[in-house]
Amino acid sequence: MHLSCKSVFVAAMLATLGCNDVTAPKLPAGFFLENISGRPLPTFVSPVPEAQTVIWASLQLAADGKANLTEARHDMTGGDVVFTTTYTYQINGNQIQFDYDPPCPPNALCAAPPRGTISGSRLTLVMYGANSGVVYNFALAPVVELQ
C-alpha cells in the first residue's frame, strides 16, 4: 500500500488534533451566567417561595486549577447579597469537575460541587447534585485588553 505525501500529512494532522482538547477554553478564562435551566436572569434557583433570585453570576477559571463562582442574589426579605464560592477544578476532555476549596469538612452536609460540560464558548454546570434539576448555562466572557 502506497500513501502519497499529502495523505501522510493529513493523517498526521488528524492524529495530532485528535490528541488535543480543542473544546477547552484557553486559561485563565472568565464566564458569565446567561440563564438557569433555560430561564433568563434574574430568576429563581428553586421554585419554592423562599428561594433566592439570582441576579447575575460569573465564573473565573485560573490556570492553576482554582476557580471562583461569584453570584449576586436577591433575598425574599428584600436584601441583596454577593458571595463567592472557591473551588478547585479539573478538565478532562470536555468535562469539568469542581471540588470545594477548602474541602467540605468531614460529616458536614455540603451540596455536591458542580460538574459540567464545555462546548466551545459555552459552559454548562449541573449545580447541587445530579438530580437537582438546576443547570447554570455560562458563556465565555470576551477578553478586554487594556492599553
SVG drawing of the C-alpha trace seen along z (x, -y; Angstrom):
<svg xmlns="http://www.w3.org/2000/svg" viewBox="-44 -52 49 54">
<polyline fill="none" stroke="black" stroke-width="0.4" points="0.0,0.0 1.4,-3.3 0.4,-6.6 1.1,-10.0 2.9,-12.6 -0.3,-14.6 -2.2,-11.6 0.5,-11.0 0.5,-14.7 -3.3,-14.8 -3.3,-11.6 -0.5,-13.1 -2.5,-16.3 -5.7,-14.4 -3.8,-12.3 -2.3,-15.4 -5.7,-17.2 -7.3,-14.0 -4.9,-14.1 -5.6,-17.8 -8.6,-19.1 -10.0,-21.7 -13.1,-22.3 -11.4,-23.6 -11.1,-27.4 -7.7,-29.0 -6.9,-29.5 -7.3,-31.7 -10.9,-32.2 -14.0,-34.0 -17.6,-33.1 -20.9,-35.0 -24.2,-33.3 -26.7,-33.5 -29.6,-31.5 -30.5,-28.9 -32.2,-25.8 -33.2,-27.9 -34.8,-30.8 -33.3,-34.2 -31.8,-36.2 -32.9,-37.3 -34.5,-34.0 -35.0,-31.7 -32.8,-28.7 -35.7,-26.7 -39.4,-27.3 -40.2,-27.3 -41.4,-30.7 -38.4,-31.1 -35.8,-30.7 -33.4,-33.5 -33.4,-35.1 -30.1,-35.0 -29.4,-38.4 -26.1,-37.6 -23.1,-35.3 -19.6,-34.9 -17.1,-32.0 -13.4,-32.6 -11.1,-29.6 -7.5,-30.3 -4.7,-28.4 -3.5,-26.9 -6.7,-24.8 -8.5,-27.2 -12.0,-28.7 -14.2,-31.4 -18.0,-31.4 -19.4,-34.8 -23.2,-35.2 -25.4,-38.2 -28.7,-37.2 -31.9,-38.9 -33.4,-37.5 -37.1,-37.4 -36.7,-39.7 -35.6,-42.4 -31.8,-42.2 -29.2,-41.7 -26.0,-39.7 -23.0,-39.0 -20.9,-35.9 -18.1,-33.9 -17.5,-30.2 -14.0,-28.9 -13.2,-25.6 -10.5,-23.6 -11.3,-22.1 -10.1,-19.5 -10.9,-19.4 -10.9,-16.0 -11.8,-16.2 -15.0,-18.4 -15.9,-17.5 -15.2,-19.8 -15.4,-18.7 -15.2,-21.0 -14.4,-20.4 -14.7,-22.8 -11.6,-24.7 -11.1,-24.2 -12.8,-20.8 -16.1,-20.2 -15.4,-19.2 -15.9,-15.6 -19.5,-14.8 -20.8,-18.1 -23.9,-18.3 -22.4,-20.0 -24.2,-20.2 -22.4,-18.3 -19.9,-20.6 -20.8,-21.5 -19.8,-19.4 -20.4,-20.1 -19.6,-20.2 -17.5,-22.7 -18.6,-23.1 -16.7,-25.8 -17.5,-29.1 -20.3,-27.6 -20.0,-26.0 -23.0,-24.1 -22.8,-23.3 -25.1,-20.9 -25.4,-22.5 -26.3,-20.9 -26.1,-17.3 -27.1,-15.4 -30.8,-15.2 -31.3,-18.8 -32.5,-20.0 -30.6,-23.2 -28.4,-23.9 -26.3,-27.1 -25.6,-28.0 -22.5,-30.2 -20.9,-31.9 -17.3,-32.7 -16.7,-36.4 -15.0,-38.5 -11.3,-39.4 -10.8,-43.1 -7.2,-44.2 -6.2,-47.3 -4.0,-49.8"/>
</svg>
